[in-house]
Amino acid sequence: MIDVLIIGGGNAALCAALTAREAGASVLVLEASPREWRGGNSQHTRNLRCMHDAPQDVLTDAYPEEEFWQDLLKVTGGLTDENLARIAIRDSSVCRDWMRLHGVHFQPSLSGTLHLSRTNAFFMGGGKALVNAYYRSAEKLGVKIRYDVAVDRLELQDGRFIAAYAGTERFEARSCVVASGGFESNLEWQREAWGQINGEWVVDNFAIRGTRFNKGVLLKFLIDAGADTIGDPTQAHCVAIDARAPLFDGGICTRVDCVSLGVVVNRNAERFYDEGEDFWPKRYAIWGRLVAHQPGQIAYSIIDAKAVGRFMPPVFPGEKANSLVELARQIGLDEATFMNTINTYNASCRVGTFDHTVLDDCHTEGLTPEKTHWALPLDTAPYYAYAVKPGITFTYLGMKINEHAAIHFGGVASPNLYTAGEMMAGNVLGKGYTAGVGMTIGTAFGRIAGKSAAAAALQGAHRAAA
């Protein structure tokens, strides 16, 4: 019998597999996707948010535990389990040496990634390189891996894992880590969760930034089986992405990062939120949800020539015009309303010393909603517009866990069933997001789940042999 069964093939699952194998357990990984699409959403990532008390190789200055915690507290609005959050934060200060042992390489933050050189370590080659490194290391260590195996149900007995099924095939193991992601690519479940806003089915204009394989099958199974849950099904890592992005697997290159450098208007040519509220890495993941509540689930990020070169350009070029009136015409907005919105904004700008690397003193006065930082008039041709729509990366509804990553049933921790990654991220992320924290959570609790599962399996093997 296999000691530890890992269901899933992304970062959290692989961290669990590697850790369990290092602990001496035999490990089988079941990945739902074909080999060429392995890695889940992790293949689209690029960095890890890291606590550090002094400069460390690719990380500048210091990013202490308390600052990391306060950043997380702010974006979640307090909807976070402090104990579990701090476990992930502390692990982020020590995990990179372990990651390097398994072939992951790091590089300094990329030009245009905005304010991340101090807080985030970037993967050389991005998430795809990280995933491939982990798979190579797992294979060298003797971890067995099977692709195209979509587990659809579990055999449980009073909260204890017995076996997993993929169709008629049965996989028995002494313990199990379920790390098969959220339900973001299950469009029917998303539609049910979000419902209608102003008579429109919100999800109908969503795109899924990541994998098409995260359909939440085991998440739903465990909910129906009585596992304790946490999180709101409509809360997610939800980003404003280019409206031309594909339905699945658009990844980071479809994100539009110029929001804080201009203004954002909806289909009615009206602004609806403060574009300069905080640094972009702490705010980019609220804009998808903001756009979701606008008519038609679409908005337009408007900048002028002064913004060019200050942000990472998306894969698709924006609409370009030599006048604001022409730009409004090109994107199909009412010209009079659009010009009134821009002229009112321009007139309200109180320009001090513009500095996109700090919370500067360039702000608006007498404007609703205000723009609190980086408020410069849009007055320099050419002008650009990027149409954006909501892009879901991963959902926050998941399993309630303890510090050992054990799934709970009726408040009682399972003795041998664990979870990591998106399936438990809602314990830390009740809402909101800050760049790189998903990988922090997945890496920390993947390793914890793997260690816990190995200990449970090896204890079980010893009892069976006694």
N, C-alpha and C positions, 0 to 999 in steps of 0.2 A: 504494500500500500504506500502511496505517496504521502510524505509528511505534510507539505504545505501546498495547497492549490491557490494560485493567484488568478483571479478573473479580471481581465483587463490588460492593456498593453502600453499604457502611457507612462509618464514620469512616476506617478505615485505607485503604480503596479510594479514597475521595474525596480524602484527603490526597495519595495517590500521583498521582491524576489531575490535581489542581491543580498539584502541583509539577512533574510532567512537562510540563504545558502551559506553565507559566512558563519552563521551560527551552527552549522552542521546538519541542517535539515535537507532532505530531498525536496525539490521544487518543480512544479509544473505550471507553466503560464499558458492560459487560454486567451487568445486575442481574437476578437470577432472579425476584424478586418483582414483582407488579404495582406500578404507580406509587404507589398509596395505601399500600402496605406497605413502601415503599423504606426503606433505612437499616439493615437488619439489627438487631442488638442495640443499635446506637448510639442508636436512637430512644428507648430506655428509660434511657439514662444521664442523669446530671445534673451531673457534675463531673470535674475533672482534677486529679490530685495534682501539685503544682508545687514544685520547688526554688526558693528565693529567699533571698538573704543579708540582706535588709532588708525592711521593710513595702512592699508594692506594691499600689496601688489596693485591690482587694477582699481582699487577703491581709494578715493581721496578723503582727507580729513577724518572725521569720526561720525558715526551714526549710532549713538548709544541706545540701549534697550528702552529707556523711558521715552526718548523722542520717537522711536519706531512705534511704541505702544500708543503714544498720543496721536500720531498720524493715523493709526488704525482706528482709534477711538473716534476721531473726528469724522472720518469718511463713513463709518458704520453708524454714527449717531448713537453709540452706546449699545447697539445690537450685536454684542460679541461676548463670548465666554472668556473672561480675562485669564483664567488659569490655562486654558488650551491655547489662547493667543500667545501668551508669554512662553509657553513650551516651544511653539513654532519660532518665535522671535529668537530665543536663546539658541535653538538648534541652527539657525541661519548663520550664527557666528562661528560654527565649528564644522559645518557640513561640507564646505568646499574642498578641504583636504581629502575627505572621503570620496567626493565626486571626482577629483583628479585621479585617485587610485583606480577609478573605473573608466578613465579615458576622456573625461570632460576637460576641455581647455577653456580658459577665460581670456577676455580682451577688454581694454578700456571702453567706456561708453562711446557710442557712435556720434559723429557730428550731427547736430540737429535733433538729438533725442531729449534735450531740454532737462536740465537740473538733475540728471541721474548719475553723474560720475561719483557722487558721494554715497549714494544709497543702494545702487544696483550693480551687480556683477554680470556682464554680458557673456553669453556663450559664444565662443569662436565657432562660426558656422551655423549659429542659431539653434533652435530647438531640434531640427532634424539631425544635426550633428550630435547633439546630446543624446537623443533617442538611439541613434545608431551605435554610439559608444557604449551605452548601457546594454544593448542587445549583444554586442560583441563580447563584452565582459561576462554577461550571463552565460553565453554559450561556452566560453572558456572555463567557467566554473562548474559546468555540468548541469545548468538549469535547462530543463526540457521546455521547448516552446512549440506551440501549435497555433497556426493561423486559420482563419475562416471557421472558427468554432464559436458560434454565438450561443452562449449559455442562456437558457430561457427560464429556468426554475431551479430551486434548491430543495433538497430534502433536509428538513429540520425536525428535531425532536426536543421539545421543551427548551427552545433557544439554542440547542446544540446543533452544529453543522454535521451532517452525515455524508451528503454527496451533492454534486451538481449535475444537471442534465442539459445537454444540447440536443434537442430532438429526442431520439431514442438512446443516444450514447450517454452512459453514466460514468461520472468521475468521482470516485471515493477518495477521501483524504482525511488525515487526522485533524487538520485545521484548514481554515480558508480565509483569504483576504479578498473582499469584493472591492475592486477599484475600477469599475467599468463605466464611470462617468455619470453625468446628470441626464436630463431628458431634453436637452436643447434641440436635438435634431428630430424629435417626435413632434411634428407640426400640429397634429391633432390634439395632443396633450397641451401644447403651448396655447392653441386657440381656446381650449376649454379654460385654461388658467387665466388668460388675459381678458377673454370676453370682448365686449364691445365698448367703445368710447365714442359718444356722439353718433351712435348708429353705425359705426364702422368697426369691422373685425380687425383689431389692432395687428394681429400677427400676419395678416395677409400681405403686408409690405415689409416684413422682417427678412433678414438674411441670417444664416448661421455662419459665423466666421470660421468655425472649426469643423471637426469631423462629422460626417453624415451617419456615423455608426453609434453615436451616443443617444439611444432612443429611450433610455430609462427603464428597460425591461426588468432588470433586477431591482431597481429602485422601487418600481411599482409592486413587484412581487413581495419585497420585504415589508412595504407599507401594508399590503393586504394580509401578510402573515403576522402582523401585530408588532412589528419593530417600532421603536420610539423614533419619532421624526423631529426635525427642527427646520425652521425656515419657511419663507413665503414662496409659493410656486411662481409668483411673478417677479421675484427679486432675482437678479442675475448680473453677471458681468455683461453690460449692455452698452455698446459703444456706437457713436455716430460714424457710420462708414459711407463710402462713396455709393450713391444710389445705383450705380452701374455694376456693383459687386455681384458675383455669382451667388446662387442660393446656398452653396456649401463651400467650405475650404478656401474662402477668400484670404484669410489670414491677416497678418499685420499690415501688409502693403495696401490694403483697401481702407485703412483708417485715415481720417482727415484730421490733421493736427494743427491747423491754422486758426482754430476757433478763438483762442485767446488774443490773436493778433488783429482781429477785426470785429465784425458783428455777425450775428446769426438771426435770420428772419424766417418766418414760416411761410406757408403758401399764400397767406393774406398780406405778405410783405411787412409783417410786424415782428419786432423783437419780443422775446418771451423769457429771457433769463440773463443773468450777469455772466458775460463771457470771461471776465477777468477776476472771478471770485477767488481763485487760488492757483497755485502752480498746476500746469496741465497734467503731470503724472498723478496728481491727487484728484483731478476732476474729469479726466477724459472718459471714465467709465460711468458718469452720470448722464452724459449727453445722449446716449441712445434712448434711455428711458424718457428724457425730456422731449425728444423728438417723437417718441411713440405716442405722446399725449397731444401732439399737434395735428391739425387737419391733414388727412391723407398720410400721416406718419412720414412727412417729408419736411426738410428745412434746407436753408441755403447759407453756407458760410461765405461771407463777403470780405475780401481783403483788397488792398491796393498795392502798388509797386513797392512800398516801404517794407512790406512783410516778406517779400520774396527773399529766400536764402536764410530765413530765420527759423524754418521748421522743416521736418523731414517730408519731402513731397510724396504724395500718394502715387500709386501706379498709374492712375488715369489723370490727364491734365484737366484743369478746370476750364470753365467757359471764360473767355478773355474778350475785353472790350476797351475801347479808348475813352468811353464816357459811361457814367452811371446809368443814364437813360438807356443807352444801347445795351448795357448789361441786363437791365430789367427786362428789356424786350426779348433778349436772347433766352432768358430762363423762364419767360412766360409769366412774369409778375406784373401786377397793375403798376404802371409807370408812376402815376401821381402819388399813390400810397407809398411806393418804394422810395421815391425822392423825398417825400415828407419824412419818412423814417430816417433816412440817411442824413438829411439836412438838420433835423432836430438833434440827432446824435452828434453830428459835427459841431453844432453850436454849443452843445453842453460840455464838450471836452475841455478839461482844465489840464493843460499839458505842463508837466514839470520836467523831471529828468527821466527820460524813458530808459528802462533797463529790464530786459526780459528775464534776466537771471535772478532778479529780486522782486519782492512785492513793492513795486515802485509807486511814485506819487502821481502818476498820470491817471486821472479819474474823471468821471462825469459829475455834473452838478445839476440838480433839478430834473433828472431823467428817471423814468420808471419803465422797466427795471434799470437800475444803475449799472455802470461798468466801473468796478472799483480799482482796477489796475490796468496798465498798458493801453489806456484809452487815448488813441491818436486819431485825429480826423482822417476820414477816407477822402483824400484830396489829390492823390498823385496817380496819374494814369501810367500804365494800363491797370484796369481793374479786373478782378477774378471772382468767380462764383463756383463753389463746389456744392452740388446737390447731395444731401446726406439722408440716410434712412437708418433705422435701428439695426444693429448687428449684434446678435446674441453670441457670446463666447461660451459661457457655461452657466448653468442654473444653480441656485443656492439651496433649494429644497433637498434635504438629505437625512442621513441617519444621525441620531443623537449618540455621542460616544463619550467615553471617559479618557483619562490620560494614557490608557493602554491601547486606545483605538478600538475598543470592543464595542460591538453593536449591542444595544439594550432592547430588551423585551419586557414591557411593564415595569420599567425601572431597574431591572436586573440585568447585569452584564452577561453576555454570552460567554461560555468558557472557552470557545474555540472559533468564533466567527468575528472577523475584524473588517474594518474598512478604512480607506484613505483616499485623498484627492477630492474630486468634485462631489463624491457621495457623502462627504462629511464637512466640506468647506463652510457650509452654513452655520456650523458651530462658532466659527471665527468671523465669517462675513454674513451678518444678518442683512446688510445692504451695503451699497457702495463698494469702492475698490481703490487701491493704490498700486501703482505699477509694480509688477514682479511678485506681489504677495501670494498669488495663486501657486506659483512654483515653490515659494517658501513653505506654504501649508502642505502641498503635495510631497515635497522632499522630506519634511520633518515627520509627518504622520505616515508616510510610506515606510520610512525606516522603523518607526515605532511599531507599526502594524506587522511588519516582517519579523521583527524581534519577538513580539508577543506571540505571533502565530507559531514561530519556531519553538519557543519555550513550551507552549501548550502541546504541540505535536510530539516533541521529544519526551515530555513527561508522560504523555499518553502511550508512547511506544515503550517506555520503561515499565509502566504499569502492566501493559499487555505481556511483556516478557517475564514479569515477576511471577 
